[in-house]
Amino acid sequence: MKSIGSGGGPGGGPGGAGGGCGSGSGGAGPGGMNAGAAGDEAGVALVGVHSEYPRYMEEQGLGGGPLKGPSGSIGPASKHKPNVGYRLGRRKALFEKRKRISDYALVMGMFGIIVMVIENELSSAGIYTKASFYSTALKTLISVSTVILLGLIFAYHALEVQLFMIDNCADDWRIAMTWQRISQISIELIICAIHPIPGEYYFLWTTKLSNKGGDIGTKWVPYDVTLSLPMFLRLYLICRVMLLHSKLFTDASSRSIGALNRINFNTRFVLKTLMTICPGTVLLVFMVSLWIIASWTLRQCERFHDEEHANLLNAMWLIAITFLSVGFGDIVPNTYCGRGIAVSTGMMGAGCTALLVAVVSRKLELTRAEKHVHNFMMDTQLTKRLKNAAANVLRETWLIYKHTRIAKRVNPGRVRTHQRKFLLAIYALRKVKMDQRKLMDNANTITDMAKTQNTVYEIVSDMSTRQDALEKRLASLENILTSLQEQLEELPVALTKSLAQHTERLEKRRNFLHPDTAVAMSSFGGGLSIGMAGSSFSAHQSQASPTNSPLLPHSRSVPSAPTTTSLYPWAASPLPPVASRTPHLVPDTGSGRQLHSVPNSSAPTTSQSVTKLTSQTGMGGLGNSQSSDTSAHS
């Protein structure tokens, strides 16, 4: 078995090791650097401990130098780099080789079965005996075909192991040898190895003859009977060939779709597909093959004890009656071999009958289009019947009214007749309505449910789209609210800044309109707040000297005080005095003039005047500013 891993050359040994999950690392090329970490770990884990092939990390360490081969000789490195492309190419080649080997195995198996049937028929017909040369030659031919078949079975499983090594990144074939695989190989080899051997060998077969009153019969039977019947088990190779030649198994797109949907492409899946595509053909071929094989095997088991079973037609009659579960009892098997075949035939017949009924019922079922047409026609007919029944009800109602109320002479017999017809019309109307309900119930089949499901899916998709749009709008609304909140948080700062600028503008305007008051305010401490109490400002003014405080003009108007002129020698202004220009905005400045002209003894009077002016400014500053704006505009 060791040749399984190394017989494939670079594909079986190094190809399996380097071509696994650690693909590309076997050679010191750039392809090895692209392998994933998980693949490298898997490749290292599946490399055998006592493997004759070096690990791909050792090959990389050698730098592409000469490697030690499986036989211990030193040779150049492998031409094929064990990368993904090499593994896929190797895998495809193994697939094709496995398909050819499976075909050859089926041919050899069928050849052995055909030669076995010919040899048994010729010997049973008395053309030659088991000791003749012709019998020995045919049996030898069967043995040769059996040996070739065993070799092909062994090669097939060797290719299976190599494919497993390539797919699972292993370089040791013993990793693939599980108990399930070993059991499968052993069973296949045993089944294919059974065949009639050359020579003349007999055994004594004793049985109870049911057709002859229960007599005990003993016959010398050749061993070829017991060795020939199990050869029909080789027909399992047909299922394997069907799988390997199926378009679903060989097509890459089909396998990809199946892998995405977790579908395992095996013999069961292929048979289900065939039963879906052509169920009648599959059942017909299976039933005819079973009928012929069971008839021949029953004849071989029964022909030595009862001459009635020596005829193949009688055996076919017995198998057909047993297959259909009829069982007339005119012909019955005598040996346990024949009875076992009859029981197996009955079980298979029950299963095939059930499948046949299912296939026929599915063939007789209406298609979707036919169902819709039938339902439409039935609905049209029921609608017409409903209209006729309703018209009959109205007609009989009118006739009853006519013969009871309008007619001059009431005829009781005619009235009863119309009443009877009236009730029949009502019953017919109810029956038509019931038929319509039944038709609607029968119309709701699986096909209609599929259509309803598609409609519901479209509605749900539309709702999902609308929900997504609503979520987007809510997200944009949330962003707008967030920005609005940020602006509201910045609003106090902006208001404070705006109020400060507004206050500054008011101060400048007041200084422009009332330069005398501004000079007076600046001389007594212009940094005081507008709402300061008058007493504090008076106390501060009483301590200050008018001659020591600097008077700086803030406008082009010339002060009217004579002391100011002496202090600041300005040129005479061509404009009239401020009081004459804006008499309604300029308050009484007598106190202001006295502030510059009176001596120190008049400080209390000046303090009172300034206090009064300050209080007026503090209480009605905004009103003064508004009036000043109005005056300036005028």
C-alpha positions as CSV (number, residue, x, y, z in Angstrom):
1,M,0.0,0.0,0.0
2,K,2.9,2.3,0.3
3,S,3.0,2.7,-3.4
4,I,-0.3,4.6,-3.2
5,G,1.4,7.7,-1.9
6,S,4.5,7.5,-4.0
7,G,3.3,5.8,-7.2
8,G,2.0,9.1,-8.5
9,G,5.4,10.7,-8.6
10,P,5.3,14.4,-7.8
11,G,1.5,14.3,-7.6
12,G,1.2,11.5,-5.2
13,G,4.2,12.3,-2.9
14,P,5.6,15.8,-3.1
15,G,2.6,17.1,-5.0
16,G,0.4,16.0,-2.2
17,A,2.7,17.6,0.4
18,G,3.6,20.8,-1.2
19,G,0.4,21.1,-3.2
20,G,-1.8,21.1,-0.1
21,C,-2.7,24.0,2.1
22,G,0.8,25.2,2.2
23,S,0.7,25.7,-1.6
24,G,3.6,27.5,-3.1
25,S,5.9,27.0,-0.2
26,G,7.5,24.0,-1.6
27,G,9.5,26.0,-4.0
28,A,11.4,29.2,-3.2
29,G,9.2,31.3,-5.4
30,P,6.9,34.2,-4.8
31,G,3.9,31.9,-4.9
32,G,4.9,30.3,-1.6
33,M,4.9,33.7,0.2
34,N,1.2,34.2,-0.7
35,A,0.0,31.2,1.2
36,G,-2.0,31.9,4.4
37,A,-0.9,31.2,7.9
38,A,-3.7,28.7,8.4
39,G,-2.7,26.9,5.2
40,D,0.9,26.7,6.3
41,E,-0.1,25.2,9.7
42,A,-2.4,22.7,8.0
43,G,0.4,21.7,5.6
44,V,2.8,21.2,8.4
45,A,0.3,19.2,10.5
46,L,-0.4,16.7,7.7
47,V,3.2,16.1,6.7
48,G,4.2,12.6,8.0
49,V,6.7,12.3,10.7
50,H,8.5,9.4,9.0
51,S,7.9,10.7,5.5
52,E,10.6,10.2,2.9
53,Y,9.8,13.6,1.4
54,P,11.2,16.7,3.0
55,R,8.8,19.3,4.3
56,Y,8.3,22.3,2.1
57,M,10.0,24.5,4.8
58,E,13.1,22.4,4.4
59,E,12.8,22.7,0.6
60,Q,12.6,26.5,1.0
61,G,15.7,26.3,3.3
62,L,17.6,24.4,0.6
63,G,17.1,27.3,-1.7
64,G,16.0,25.2,-4.7
65,G,19.1,23.0,-4.6
66,P,19.1,19.2,-5.2
67,L,16.6,17.3,-3.1
68,K,16.7,13.8,-1.9
69,G,14.2,11.6,-3.7
70,P,12.1,8.8,-2.4
71,S,14.7,6.2,-3.3
72,G,17.4,8.0,-1.5
73,S,19.1,9.3,-4.7
74,I,20.1,12.9,-5.1
75,G,18.5,14.6,-8.0
76,P,17.3,18.0,-9.1
77,A,14.3,19.7,-7.6
78,S,10.8,18.9,-9.1
79,K,10.0,21.0,-12.1
80,H,6.4,21.5,-10.9
81,K,6.0,24.0,-8.1
82,P,3.4,22.6,-5.7
83,N,1.2,25.7,-5.9
84,V,-2.6,26.0,-6.4
85,G,-2.4,25.8,-10.2
86,Y,-0.3,22.7,-10.1
87,R,-2.6,21.1,-7.6
88,L,-5.7,21.9,-9.7
89,G,-4.0,20.5,-12.8
90,R,-3.0,17.3,-11.0
91,R,-6.5,17.0,-9.5
92,K,-8.1,17.3,-13.0
93,A,-5.8,14.6,-14.4
94,L,-6.6,12.3,-11.5
95,F,-10.3,12.8,-12.1
96,E,-10.0,11.8,-15.8
97,K,-7.9,8.8,-14.9
98,R,-10.3,7.7,-12.3
99,K,-13.2,7.9,-14.8
100,R,-11.3,5.8,-17.3
101,I,-10.4,3.2,-14.7
102,S,-14.1,3.0,-13.6
103,D,-15.2,2.4,-17.2
104,Y,-12.6,-0.3,-17.6
105,A,-13.8,-1.9,-14.3
106,L,-17.4,-1.9,-15.5
107,V,-16.4,-3.5,-18.8
108,M,-14.5,-6.3,-17.1
109,G,-17.2,-6.9,-14.6
110,M,-19.9,-7.2,-17.3
111,F,-17.6,-9.3,-19.4
112,G,-17.2,-11.8,-16.6
113,I,-21.0,-11.9,-15.9
114,I,-21.8,-12.6,-19.6
115,V,-19.2,-15.3,-19.9
116,M,-20.5,-16.9,-16.7
117,V,-24.0,-17.0,-18.1
118,I,-22.9,-18.5,-21.4
119,E,-20.9,-21.2,-19.6
120,N,-23.8,-22.2,-17.3
121,E,-26.3,-22.2,-20.2
122,L,-24.1,-24.4,-22.3
123,S,-23.5,-26.8,-19.5
124,S,-27.2,-27.0,-18.5
125,A,-28.2,-27.6,-22.1
126,G,-25.9,-30.6,-22.2
127,I,-23.6,-29.3,-24.9
128,Y,-20.6,-30.1,-22.8
129,T,-19.9,-31.2,-19.2
130,K,-18.1,-29.4,-16.4
131,A,-15.0,-31.5,-17.1
132,S,-14.7,-30.5,-20.7
133,F,-12.0,-28.3,-22.2
134,Y,-14.6,-25.6,-23.2
135,S,-15.9,-25.3,-19.7
136,T,-12.4,-24.9,-18.3
137,A,-11.5,-22.4,-21.0
138,L,-14.5,-20.2,-20.2
139,K,-13.9,-20.4,-16.5
140,T,-10.3,-19.5,-17.0
141,L,-11.4,-16.5,-19.0
142,I,-13.7,-15.5,-16.2
143,S,-10.8,-15.8,-13.7
144,V,-8.5,-13.6,-15.9
145,S,-11.2,-11.0,-16.1
146,T,-11.7,-11.2,-12.4
147,V,-8.0,-10.6,-11.7
148,I,-8.0,-7.6,-14.0
149,L,-11.1,-6.3,-12.3
150,L,-9.5,-6.6,-8.9
151,G,-6.5,-4.7,-10.1
152,L,-8.8,-1.9,-11.5
153,I,-10.7,-1.7,-8.2
154,F,-7.4,-1.4,-6.4
155,A,-6.2,1.3,-8.8
156,Y,-9.5,3.2,-8.4
157,H,-9.2,3.4,-4.7
158,A,-5.5,4.4,-5.0
159,L,-6.6,7.4,-7.1
160,E,-9.2,8.1,-4.5
161,V,-6.5,8.3,-1.8
162,Q,-4.3,10.5,-4.0
163,L,-7.3,12.9,-4.5
164,F,-7.8,12.9,-0.8
165,M,-4.1,13.8,-0.2
166,I,-4.3,16.7,-2.7
167,D,-7.6,18.1,-1.4
168,N,-6.5,17.8,2.3
169,C,-2.8,18.9,2.0
170,A,-1.4,15.5,3.1
171,D,1.7,13.7,1.9
172,D,1.2,10.4,3.8
173,W,-1.4,8.1,2.3
174,R,-2.0,6.4,5.6
175,I,-3.8,9.5,6.8
176,A,-6.6,8.7,4.2
177,M,-6.9,5.1,5.3
178,T,-9.8,5.3,7.7
179,W,-11.8,2.3,8.9
180,Q,-14.7,3.2,6.6
181,R,-12.4,3.3,3.5
182,I,-10.7,0.1,4.5
183,S,-14.0,-1.6,5.0
184,Q,-15.3,-0.4,1.6
185,I,-12.2,-1.5,-0.2
186,S,-12.4,-5.0,1.5
187,I,-16.1,-5.5,0.6
188,E,-15.6,-4.5,-3.0
189,L,-12.6,-6.8,-3.4
190,I,-14.6,-9.7,-1.9
191,I,-17.6,-9.1,-4.1
192,C,-15.6,-8.8,-7.3
193,A,-13.4,-11.8,-6.4
194,I,-16.2,-14.3,-6.3
195,H,-16.4,-16.3,-9.5
196,P,-16.6,-20.0,-10.7
197,I,-13.1,-21.5,-10.6
198,P,-11.9,-23.8,-13.3
199,G,-12.5,-27.5,-12.6
200,E,-15.3,-29.9,-11.8
201,Y,-16.5,-29.7,-8.2
202,Y,-19.8,-30.9,-6.8
203,F,-21.7,-30.9,-3.4
204,L,-24.7,-32.8,-2.2
205,W,-27.9,-30.7,-2.0
206,T,-30.8,-32.1,0.0
207,T,-34.2,-30.3,0.0
208,K,-37.9,-30.9,0.5
209,L,-39.9,-30.9,-2.7
210,S,-43.2,-29.0,-2.3
211,N,-44.5,-29.9,-5.7
212,K,-44.2,-33.6,-5.1
213,G,-46.0,-34.1,-1.9
214,G,-43.2,-33.0,0.4
215,D,-40.7,-35.7,-0.7
216,I,-37.0,-35.3,0.2
217,G,-34.8,-34.9,-2.8
218,T,-31.0,-35.1,-2.9
219,K,-28.9,-34.0,-5.9
220,W,-25.3,-33.5,-6.8
221,V,-25.0,-29.8,-7.7
222,P,-21.8,-28.2,-9.0
223,Y,-20.2,-25.4,-7.0
224,D,-20.6,-23.1,-10.0
225,V,-24.2,-22.4,-9.0
226,T,-23.2,-20.9,-5.6
227,L,-20.2,-19.1,-7.1
228,S,-22.0,-17.7,-10.2
229,L,-25.0,-16.1,-8.5
230,P,-23.0,-13.5,-6.4
231,M,-21.4,-12.3,-9.6
232,F,-24.5,-10.2,-10.3
233,L,-23.4,-8.0,-7.3
234,R,-20.8,-6.5,-9.7
235,L,-23.6,-4.5,-11.2
236,Y,-23.0,-1.8,-8.5
237,L,-20.3,-0.6,-10.8
238,I,-23.0,0.8,-13.1
239,C,-24.0,3.3,-10.4
240,R,-20.4,4.5,-10.0
241,V,-20.0,5.0,-13.8
242,M,-23.3,6.9,-13.9
243,L,-22.0,9.2,-11.1
244,L,-18.6,9.9,-12.8
245,H,-20.2,10.5,-16.2
246,S,-23.0,12.7,-14.9
247,K,-23.1,16.3,-16.1
248,L,-23.9,17.4,-12.6
249,F,-20.7,15.8,-11.3
250,T,-18.3,16.8,-14.1
251,D,-19.6,20.4,-14.6
252,A,-17.6,22.9,-12.5
253,S,-20.5,25.3,-12.3
254,S,-22.9,22.7,-11.0
255,R,-20.4,21.5,-8.4
256,S,-19.8,25.1,-7.3
257,I,-23.5,25.8,-6.9
258,G,-23.9,22.5,-5.0
259,A,-21.0,23.3,-2.7
260,L,-22.5,26.7,-1.9
261,N,-25.8,25.0,-1.0
262,R,-24.1,22.1,0.9
263,I,-25.2,19.5,-1.6
264,N,-23.2,16.3,-1.8
265,F,-22.9,15.0,-5.3
266,N,-23.1,11.2,-4.8
267,T,-24.9,8.3,-6.4
268,R,-28.1,9.0,-4.5
269,F,-28.3,12.5,-5.8
270,V,-27.8,11.4,-9.4
271,L,-30.5,8.7,-9.1
272,K,-32.9,11.3,-7.6
273,T,-32.2,13.6,-10.5
274,L,-32.9,10.8,-13.0
275,M,-36.1,10.0,-11.3
276,T,-37.1,13.6,-11.5
277,I,-36.1,14.0,-15.2
278,C,-37.2,10.6,-16.7
279,P,-39.0,8.5,-14.0
280,G,-40.8,6.2,-16.4
281,T,-37.6,5.2,-18.2
282,V,-35.7,4.6,-15.0
283,L,-38.5,2.4,-13.5
284,L,-38.9,0.5,-16.8
285,V,-35.2,-0.3,-17.0
286,F,-35.0,-1.3,-13.4
287,M,-38.1,-3.5,-13.4
288,V,-37.1,-5.3,-16.6
289,S,-33.5,-5.9,-15.5
290,L,-34.8,-7.2,-12.1
291,W,-37.3,-9.5,-13.8
292,I,-34.7,-11.1,-16.1
293,I,-31.9,-11.4,-13.4
294,A,-34.3,-12.8,-10.8
295,S,-35.8,-15.3,-13.3
296,W,-32.4,-16.6,-14.3
297,T,-31.1,-17.0,-10.8
298,L,-34.3,-18.8,-9.7
299,R,-33.9,-21.2,-12.6
300,Q,-30.3,-22.0,-11.6
301,C,-31.4,-22.7,-8.0
302,E,-34.4,-24.9,-8.9
303,R,-33.5,-26.7,-12.1
304,F,-31.6,-29.5,-10.4
305,H,-34.5,-30.6,-8.2
306,D,-37.6,-30.0,-10.3
307,E,-37.7,-30.3,-14.1
308,E,-40.6,-27.8,-14.1
309,H,-38.3,-25.0,-13.2
310,A,-35.8,-25.9,-15.9
311,N,-37.8,-23.9,-18.3
312,L,-36.9,-20.2,-18.2
313,L,-40.5,-19.1,-19.1
314,N,-41.9,-20.9,-16.0
315,A,-39.3,-19.1,-13.8
316,M,-40.2,-15.8,-15.4
317,W,-43.9,-16.5,-14.7
318,L,-43.2,-17.2,-11.1
319,I,-41.1,-14.0,-10.7
320,A,-43.8,-11.9,-12.4
321,I,-46.6,-13.2,-10.2
322,T,-44.5,-12.7,-7.1
323,F,-43.4,-9.2,-8.2
324,L,-47.0,-8.2,-8.6
325,S,-48.0,-9.7,-5.3
326,V,-50.5,-12.0,-6.8
327,G,-49.2,-15.5,-6.1
328,F,-51.4,-18.1,-7.8
329,G,-49.5,-21.0,-6.2
330,D,-49.3,-23.1,-9.4
331,I,-45.5,-22.9,-9.3
332,V,-43.6,-22.7,-6.0
333,P,-39.9,-22.7,-5.2
334,N,-38.5,-25.8,-3.5
335,T,-35.0,-24.8,-2.3
336,Y,-34.1,-22.1,0.2
337,C,-32.2,-20.3,-2.5
338,G,-35.3,-20.1,-4.7
339,R,-37.5,-19.0,-1.7
340,G,-35.0,-16.3,-0.8
341,I,-35.1,-15.0,-4.4
342,A,-38.9,-15.0,-4.3
343,V,-39.0,-13.0,-1.1
344,S,-36.5,-10.4,-2.4
345,T,-38.5,-10.2,-5.6
346,G,-41.8,-9.6,-3.6
347,M,-40.2,-6.8,-1.6
348,M,-38.7,-5.1,-4.7
349,G,-42.0,-5.5,-6.5
350,A,-43.9,-3.7,-3.7
351,G,-41.4,-0.8,-3.8
352,C,-41.5,-0.6,-7.6
353,T,-45.3,-0.7,-7.5
354,A,-45.4,2.2,-5.1
355,L,-43.0,4.2,-7.3
356,L,-45.0,3.4,-10.4
357,V,-48.2,4.6,-8.8
358,A,-46.5,7.9,-7.7
359,V,-45.0,8.4,-11.2
360,V,-48.3,7.7,-13.0
361,S,-50.3,10.0,-10.7
362,R,-47.8,12.8,-11.2
363,K,-48.0,12.3,-15.0
364,L,-51.8,12.4,-14.9
365,E,-51.9,15.5,-12.7
366,L,-52.8,18.8,-14.4
367,T,-50.1,21.4,-14.9
368,R,-50.4,24.9,-13.6
369,A,-51.7,26.4,-16.8
370,E,-54.2,23.5,-17.2
371,K,-55.4,24.0,-13.7
372,H,-56.0,27.7,-14.2
373,V,-57.9,27.1,-17.4
374,H,-60.0,24.4,-15.8
375,N,-60.8,26.7,-12.8
376,F,-61.7,29.6,-15.1
377,M,-64.1,27.5,-17.1
378,M,-65.7,26.0,-14.0
379,D,-66.1,29.4,-12.5
380,T,-67.7,30.7,-15.7
381,Q,-70.2,27.8,-15.7
382,L,-71.0,28.3,-12.0
383,T,-71.6,32.0,-12.6
384,K,-74.1,31.2,-15.3
385,R,-75.9,28.6,-13.2
386,L,-76.0,31.2,-10.3
387,K,-77.7,33.7,-12.6
388,N,-80.2,31.2,-13.8
389,A,-81.0,30.1,-10.3
390,A,-81.5,33.7,-9.1
391,A,-83.7,34.4,-12.1
392,N,-85.8,31.3,-11.4
393,V,-86.3,32.5,-7.8
394,L,-87.4,35.9,-9.0
395,R,-89.8,34.4,-11.5
396,E,-91.4,32.0,-9.1
397,T,-91.8,34.8,-6.6
398,W,-93.6,36.9,-9.2
399,L,-95.8,34.1,-10.3
400,I,-96.8,33.3,-6.7
401,Y,-97.6,36.9,-6.1
402,K,-99.6,37.1,-9.4
403,H,-101.7,34.0,-8.7
404,T,-102.4,35.0,-5.1
405,R,-102.9,38.8,-5.2
406,I,-103.5,39.9,-8.8
407,A,-105.6,37.0,-10.2
408,K,-109.3,37.4,-9.7
409,R,-109.7,33.7,-8.9
410,V,-107.0,31.9,-6.9
411,N,-106.1,28.5,-8.1
412,P,-104.6,26.5,-5.2
413,G,-103.0,23.8,-7.4
414,R,-101.2,26.3,-9.5
415,V,-100.0,28.2,-6.4
416,R,-98.6,25.1,-4.8
417,T,-96.8,24.2,-8.1
418,H,-95.1,27.6,-8.1
419,Q,-94.3,27.4,-4.4
420,R,-92.7,24.0,-5.1
421,K,-90.6,25.4,-8.0
422,F,-89.7,28.4,-5.8
423,L,-88.2,26.1,-3.1
424,L,-86.4,24.1,-5.8
425,A,-84.9,27.3,-7.2
426,I,-83.7,28.3,-3.7
427,Y,-82.1,24.9,-3.2
428,A,-80.4,25.2,-6.6
429,L,-79.1,28.7,-5.7
430,R,-77.6,27.4,-2.5
431,K,-76.0,24.4,-4.2
432,V,-74.4,26.7,-6.8
433,K,-73.0,28.9,-4.1
434,M,-71.6,25.9,-2.3
435,D,-69.9,24.7,-5.5
436,Q,-68.3,28.1,-5.9
437,R,-66.9,27.9,-2.4
438,K,-65.5,24.4,-3.1
439,L,-63.9,25.7,-6.4
440,M,-62.3,28.5,-4.6
441,D,-60.9,26.2,-1.9
442,N,-59.6,23.8,-4.5
443,A,-58.0,26.6,-6.4
444,N,-55.7,27.4,-3.5
445,T,-53.2,24.7,-4.3
446,I,-49.4,24.7,-3.8
447,T,-48.9,26.5,-7.2
448,D,-51.2,29.3,-6.2
449,M,-49.5,29.5,-2.8
450,A,-46.2,29.9,-4.7
451,K,-47.7,32.8,-6.6
452,T,-49.0,34.3,-3.4
453,Q,-45.6,33.9,-1.9
454,N,-44.1,35.8,-4.7
455,T,-46.6,38.6,-4.3
456,V,-46.0,38.7,-0.6
457,Y,-42.3,38.8,-1.2
458,E,-42.7,41.8,-3.5
459,I,-44.8,43.6,-0.9
460,V,-42.2,42.9,1.8
461,S,-39.4,44.1,-0.4
462,D,-41.3,47.3,-1.1
463,M,-41.9,47.8,2.6
464,S,-38.2,47.1,3.3
465,T,-37.3,49.8,0.7
466,R,-39.6,52.3,2.3
467,Q,-38.3,51.5,5.7
468,D,-34.7,52.1,4.5
469,A,-35.7,55.4,3.0
470,L,-37.5,56.4,6.3
471,E,-34.4,55.4,8.3
472,K,-32.3,57.7,6.0
473,R,-34.7,60.6,6.5
474,L,-34.7,60.0,10.3
475,A,-30.9,60.0,10.2
476,S,-30.8,63.3,8.3
477,L,-33.4,64.7,10.7
478,E,-31.2,63.7,13.6
479,N,-28.3,65.4,12.1
480,I,-30.3,68.6,11.6
481,L,-31.5,68.4,15.3
482,T,-27.9,67.9,16.4
483,S,-26.7,71.0,14.5
484,L,-29.7,73.0,15.8
485,Q,-28.7,72.0,19.3
486,E,-25.1,73.1,18.8
487,Q,-26.4,76.4,17.4
488,L,-28.6,76.8,20.5
489,E,-25.7,76.1,22.7
490,E,-23.7,78.9,20.9
491,L,-26.7,81.3,21.1
492,P,-25.9,82.8,24.6
493,V,-22.3,83.6,23.6
494,A,-23.5,85.2,20.4
495,L,-26.2,87.2,22.3
496,T,-23.6,88.3,24.9
497,K,-21.3,89.4,22.1
498,S,-24.1,91.2,20.3
499,L,-25.3,93.0,23.4
500,A,-21.7,94.1,24.1
501,Q,-21.4,95.5,20.6
502,H,-24.7,97.2,20.9
503,T,-23.8,98.8,24.2
504,E,-20.5,100.0,22.6
505,R,-22.4,101.5,19.7
506,L,-24.8,103.2,22.0
507,E,-21.9,104.6,24.0
508,K,-20.2,105.9,20.9
509,R,-23.5,107.5,19.7
510,R,-24.1,109.2,23.1
511,N,-20.5,110.5,23.0
512,F,-21.1,111.9,19.6
513,L,-24.4,113.6,20.4
514,H,-23.5,114.8,23.9
515,P,-19.8,115.6,23.9
516,D,-20.1,117.9,27.0
517,T,-21.7,115.1,29.0
518,A,-19.1,112.6,27.8
519,V,-16.3,114.9,28.8
520,A,-18.0,115.4,32.2
521,M,-18.4,111.6,32.6
522,S,-14.9,110.9,31.6
523,S,-13.6,113.5,34.1
524,F,-15.4,111.8,36.9
525,G,-14.5,108.2,36.0
526,G,-16.1,107.0,32.8
527,G,-15.5,103.3,33.7
528,L,-18.5,103.4,36.1
529,S,-21.4,101.3,35.1
530,I,-24.6,102.8,33.8
531,G,-26.7,101.5,36.7
532,M,-24.4,102.8,39.4
533,A,-26.1,104.6,42.3
534,G,-26.0,108.5,42.2
535,S,-24.6,108.8,45.7
536,S,-21.4,106.8,44.8
537,F,-20.9,108.9,41.7
538,S,-21.4,112.1,43.8
539,A,-18.9,111.0,46.4
540,H,-16.4,110.3,43.8
541,Q,-17.0,113.7,42.1
542,S,-16.7,115.6,45.4
543,Q,-13.2,114.2,45.8
544,A,-12.1,115.0,42.3
545,S,-10.8,118.4,41.2
546,P,-12.2,119.8,37.9
547,T,-9.0,121.4,37.1
548,N,-6.9,118.2,37.5
549,S,-9.1,115.9,35.4
550,P,-8.2,115.9,31.7
551,L,-11.0,116.8,29.3
552,L,-10.6,115.1,26.0
553,P,-13.1,116.0,23.3
554,H,-14.8,113.0,21.5
555,S,-16.5,114.9,18.7
556,R,-16.0,117.8,16.3
557,S,-18.3,120.0,18.5
558,V,-16.6,122.7,20.4
559,P,-17.3,122.9,24.2
560,S,-19.1,125.9,25.3
561,A,-17.3,126.3,28.6
562,P,-14.8,129.2,28.7
563,T,-12.4,127.2,30.8
564,T,-12.2,124.6,28.1
565,T,-11.2,127.2,25.6
566,S,-8.5,128.4,27.8
567,L,-7.2,124.9,28.3
568,Y,-7.6,123.8,24.7
569,P,-7.1,126.6,22.2
570,W,-9.4,125.3,19.4
571,A,-10.4,127.3,16.4
572,A,-13.9,128.7,16.4
573,S,-16.4,126.2,14.9
574,P,-18.5,127.5,12.0
575,L,-21.4,125.4,13.3
576,P,-23.9,126.8,15.8
577,P,-23.7,125.5,19.3
578,V,-25.0,122.0,20.1
579,A,-27.8,123.3,22.2
580,S,-29.2,125.3,19.3
581,R,-28.9,122.4,16.9
582,T,-30.5,119.6,19.0
583,P,-32.3,121.4,21.8
584,H,-34.7,118.4,22.4
585,L,-31.8,116.0,22.9
586,V,-29.4,118.1,25.0
587,P,-30.4,118.3,28.6
588,D,-29.9,121.3,30.9
589,T,-26.1,121.8,30.8
590,G,-26.1,124.6,33.3
591,S,-24.7,122.3,35.9
592,G,-22.2,121.2,33.4
593,R,-21.1,124.7,32.7
594,Q,-20.9,125.4,36.4
595,L,-18.8,122.3,36.7
596,H,-16.0,124.1,34.8
597,S,-16.5,127.6,36.1
598,V,-17.5,127.4,39.7
599,P,-14.8,127.2,42.3
600,N,-14.3,124.4,44.8
601,S,-17.0,125.7,47.1
602,S,-19.7,124.8,44.6
603,A,-18.7,121.1,44.4
604,P,-21.8,119.8,46.2
605,T,-24.1,121.6,43.7
606,T,-22.1,120.1,40.8
607,S,-22.2,116.7,42.4
608,Q,-26.0,116.8,42.7
609,S,-26.3,117.8,39.0
610,V,-24.0,115.0,37.8
611,T,-25.8,112.5,40.0
612,K,-29.1,113.6,38.5
613,L,-27.7,113.3,35.0
614,T,-26.2,109.9,35.8
615,S,-29.5,108.6,37.2
616,Q,-31.4,109.8,34.1
617,T,-28.9,108.2,31.8
618,G,-29.0,104.9,33.8
619,M,-32.8,104.7,33.9
620,G,-33.6,105.8,30.4
621,G,-30.4,105.3,28.4
622,L,-32.1,103.1,25.9
623,G,-34.9,105.7,25.4
624,N,-32.4,108.5,25.0
625,S,-30.5,106.5,22.5
626,Q,-33.7,105.8,20.5
627,S,-34.6,109.5,20.6
628,S,-31.1,110.4,19.6
629,D,-31.4,108.0,16.6
630,T,-34.7,109.6,15.6
631,S,-33.2,113.1,15.9
632,A,-30.2,112.2,13.9
633,H,-32.4,110.7,11.2
634,S,-34.5,113.9,11.2
